[in-house]
Amino acid sequence: MHDQPPNVVAQPEQAPKKSGRRQQIRTIITTAAILVAAPLVAILLTAFVFQSYEVDGPSMQTTLHNNDRLIVWKLPRTWARITGHQYVPKRGDIVVFVGGPALTPYGQDASRQLIKRVVALPGERVQVKDGKLVVYNAQHPNGFDPDDTLSYGKVIGDTEPMNTNGIITLGPNQIFVCGDNRPDSLDSRSFGPVNTNQIVGTLAARVLPLSSAERF
């Protein structure tokens, strides 16, 4: 009887281990990608989603004060542009918008961004009468004062007259804005209606000073 050779079991080949240099290269590439992507994401968020602003001037007192730090929400406006629709804020919203050429007669740069409150919407008519805003629309053919119907109105004093003593009729793409500090605000009473495509975004929150932080 012959001795049988022992069974030999083939061992699986071991995958070659990655060299330390190759791993270092991968780490460097990953880090570089993060460094490139992070500012790009920040730019996209600032351009299309939200942006931080600082109040400059007294025109929105006592609701907002000079040097208040704000967060402005841009996403609804961005979505409206993507879908080809008009973005129209709600009455009473506080909006940031680009002033445009209408600012130049007042010594302001056309690219300057302002923050004001929306008091009248597309298609409505507006006048200032006896120190009050009066807005006319289909629901209120005899006019109403938006300052009396919304919660912000408690901080509003007398409203100075407009440059014109008549009634301004807003176009289908226009809104009428005013500062809450009516005696010290450059707004639609002076430079006229604002086109909806000039709107940058709507005030979402005040974050600084911390003692006055709140949502809008």
C-alpha positions as CSV (number, residue, x, y, z in Angstrom):
1,M,0.0,0.0,0.0
2,H,1.5,3.3,-1.1
3,D,1.5,6.3,1.1
4,Q,-0.8,9.0,-0.4
5,P,0.7,12.5,-0.7
6,P,-0.9,15.0,1.6
7,N,-3.8,17.1,0.3
8,V,-2.7,20.5,-0.7
9,V,-5.3,23.3,-0.4
10,A,-4.6,26.3,-2.7
11,Q,-4.5,29.6,-0.7
12,P,-6.3,32.6,-2.2
13,E,-4.1,35.2,-3.5
14,Q,-3.9,38.2,-1.2
15,A,-4.8,41.6,-2.7
16,P,-1.9,43.8,-2.8
17,K,-2.0,46.4,0.0
18,K,-2.2,50.0,-1.1
19,S,1.0,51.8,-0.5
20,G,1.1,54.6,2.0
21,R,2.0,57.0,-0.8
22,R,-1.2,56.1,-2.7
23,Q,-3.3,56.6,0.4
24,Q,-1.7,60.0,1.0
25,I,-2.5,61.1,-2.6
26,R,-6.1,60.1,-2.1
27,T,-6.3,62.1,1.1
28,I,-4.9,65.1,-0.6
29,I,-7.3,64.9,-3.4
30,T,-10.3,64.5,-1.0
31,T,-9.1,67.5,1.1
32,A,-8.6,69.6,-2.0
33,A,-12.1,68.7,-3.3
34,I,-13.6,69.8,0.0
35,L,-11.7,73.1,0.0
36,V,-13.0,73.8,-3.5
37,A,-16.6,72.7,-2.9
38,A,-17.1,74.5,0.4
39,P,-16.8,78.1,-0.9
40,L,-18.8,77.1,-4.0
41,V,-21.6,75.8,-1.9
42,A,-21.4,78.9,0.3
43,I,-21.7,81.1,-2.9
44,L,-24.6,79.2,-4.2
45,L,-26.4,79.4,-0.8
46,T,-25.8,83.1,-0.6
47,A,-27.0,83.7,-4.2
48,F,-30.1,81.5,-4.2
49,V,-31.2,80.5,-0.7
50,F,-30.4,83.0,2.1
51,Q,-28.0,85.8,2.9
52,S,-26.9,87.8,5.8
53,Y,-27.5,91.6,5.8
54,E,-26.7,94.5,8.2
55,V,-29.2,97.3,8.6
56,D,-27.8,100.7,7.5
57,G,-29.9,103.7,8.6
58,P,-33.0,104.5,10.6
59,S,-35.7,104.0,7.9
60,M,-37.2,100.8,9.5
61,Q,-37.2,101.9,13.1
62,T,-38.6,100.9,15.5
63,T,-38.9,97.5,13.9
64,L,-35.3,97.3,12.9
65,H,-32.4,99.4,14.1
66,N,-29.1,100.5,12.6
67,N,-26.5,97.7,12.6
68,D,-29.0,94.9,13.3
69,R,-27.8,91.7,11.6
70,L,-30.5,90.0,9.5
71,I,-31.1,86.8,7.6
72,V,-32.9,87.3,4.3
73,W,-34.7,84.3,2.7
74,K,-34.2,84.1,-1.1
75,L,-35.5,80.6,-2.0
76,P,-39.1,81.6,-2.9
77,R,-37.8,84.3,-5.3
78,T,-35.2,81.8,-6.7
79,W,-37.9,79.1,-7.3
80,A,-40.2,81.7,-8.9
81,R,-37.5,82.5,-11.4
82,I,-36.7,78.9,-12.1
83,T,-40.3,78.1,-12.8
84,G,-40.9,81.3,-14.8
85,H,-43.4,82.8,-12.4
86,Q,-43.5,86.2,-10.8
87,Y,-42.5,86.4,-7.1
88,V,-45.0,88.5,-5.2
89,P,-44.4,88.9,-1.4
90,K,-47.3,89.3,1.0
91,R,-48.6,92.6,2.3
92,G,-46.7,93.4,5.4
93,D,-43.6,91.4,4.5
94,I,-40.3,93.2,4.9
95,V,-38.2,92.8,1.7
96,V,-34.8,93.6,0.4
97,F,-34.6,94.9,-3.1
98,V,-32.3,96.6,-5.6
99,G,-33.2,100.3,-5.8
100,G,-32.4,100.7,-9.5
101,P,-32.1,103.9,-11.5
102,A,-35.0,105.6,-9.5
103,L,-32.5,106.1,-6.7
104,T,-30.0,108.2,-8.6
105,P,-32.0,111.5,-8.3
106,Y,-31.7,111.1,-4.5
107,G,-27.9,110.7,-4.6
108,Q,-28.0,106.9,-4.2
109,D,-26.3,104.3,-6.4
110,A,-28.7,102.3,-8.6
111,S,-27.2,99.1,-7.3
112,R,-27.9,100.0,-3.6
113,Q,-30.1,97.5,-1.8
114,L,-32.8,98.8,0.4
115,I,-35.0,97.2,3.1
116,K,-38.7,98.3,3.3
117,R,-42.1,96.9,4.1
118,V,-44.6,95.9,1.4
119,V,-47.8,97.9,1.8
120,A,-49.5,97.5,-1.6
121,L,-49.6,94.7,-4.2
122,P,-49.7,94.5,-8.0
123,G,-52.8,96.2,-9.5
124,E,-53.7,98.1,-6.4
125,R,-54.0,101.9,-6.1
126,V,-52.3,103.9,-3.3
127,Q,-52.5,107.4,-1.9
128,V,-51.6,109.2,1.3
129,K,-54.5,111.0,2.8
130,D,-54.6,113.0,6.1
131,G,-51.3,111.3,7.2
132,K,-52.5,107.8,6.4
133,L,-51.9,105.3,3.7
134,V,-55.0,104.4,1.7
135,V,-55.0,101.3,-0.6
136,Y,-57.7,100.6,-3.0
137,N,-58.5,97.2,-4.5
138,A,-61.4,94.9,-5.6
139,Q,-62.0,93.9,-2.0
140,H,-61.8,97.5,-0.7
141,P,-63.1,99.8,-3.4
142,N,-63.5,102.6,-0.8
143,G,-59.9,102.1,0.4
144,F,-58.3,100.8,3.6
145,D,-55.2,101.6,5.7
146,P,-52.9,98.5,5.7
147,D,-51.2,100.0,8.8
148,D,-54.4,99.5,10.7
149,T,-55.0,95.9,9.5
150,L,-51.6,94.3,10.2
151,S,-49.7,93.8,13.5
152,Y,-46.8,96.0,12.5
153,G,-49.1,99.1,12.4
154,K,-48.7,99.8,16.1
155,V,-45.2,101.2,15.4
156,I,-46.2,103.5,12.5
157,G,-46.7,107.2,13.0
158,D,-48.1,109.7,10.5
159,T,-47.2,109.1,6.9
160,E,-45.7,112.0,5.0
161,P,-47.3,112.8,1.6
162,M,-46.0,111.4,-1.6
163,N,-44.3,113.4,-4.3
164,T,-47.6,113.4,-6.1
165,N,-50.8,114.4,-4.5
166,G,-52.7,112.0,-6.7
167,I,-53.3,108.2,-6.6
168,I,-50.5,105.9,-7.8
169,T,-51.8,102.8,-9.7
170,L,-49.5,99.8,-9.5
171,G,-48.8,97.8,-12.6
172,P,-49.1,94.0,-12.7
173,N,-45.5,93.6,-11.8
174,Q,-45.2,96.3,-9.1
175,I,-45.4,96.7,-5.4
176,F,-45.4,99.8,-3.1
177,V,-43.0,99.8,-0.2
178,C,-42.5,102.1,2.8
179,G,-40.2,102.3,5.7
180,D,-41.7,101.9,9.2
181,N,-40.1,105.2,10.2
182,R,-42.2,107.1,7.8
183,P,-40.8,110.6,8.5
184,D,-37.3,109.4,7.8
185,S,-37.5,106.9,5.0
186,L,-36.7,107.1,1.3
187,D,-39.3,104.8,-0.2
188,S,-42.1,104.4,-2.9
189,R,-43.6,107.7,-1.8
190,S,-40.5,109.3,-3.4
191,F,-39.0,107.0,-6.0
192,G,-42.3,105.2,-6.9
193,P,-43.3,101.6,-7.2
194,V,-40.7,98.7,-7.1
195,N,-40.8,96.1,-9.8
196,T,-41.1,92.5,-8.5
197,N,-38.0,91.5,-10.4
198,Q,-36.0,93.9,-8.2
199,I,-36.8,91.9,-5.0
200,V,-33.8,90.1,-3.5
201,G,-35.6,88.3,-0.7
202,T,-37.8,88.5,2.4
203,L,-36.7,89.1,5.9
204,A,-36.6,85.8,7.8
205,A,-34.9,86.7,11.1
206,R,-32.9,89.1,13.1
207,V,-29.9,87.3,14.7
208,L,-28.0,90.2,16.2
209,P,-28.0,91.7,18.8
210,L,-28.9,88.5,20.6
211,S,-31.2,90.4,23.0
212,S,-33.4,91.3,20.0
213,A,-33.2,88.1,18.0
214,E,-36.5,87.1,16.5
215,R,-38.2,85.5,13.5
216,F,-40.3,87.5,11.0
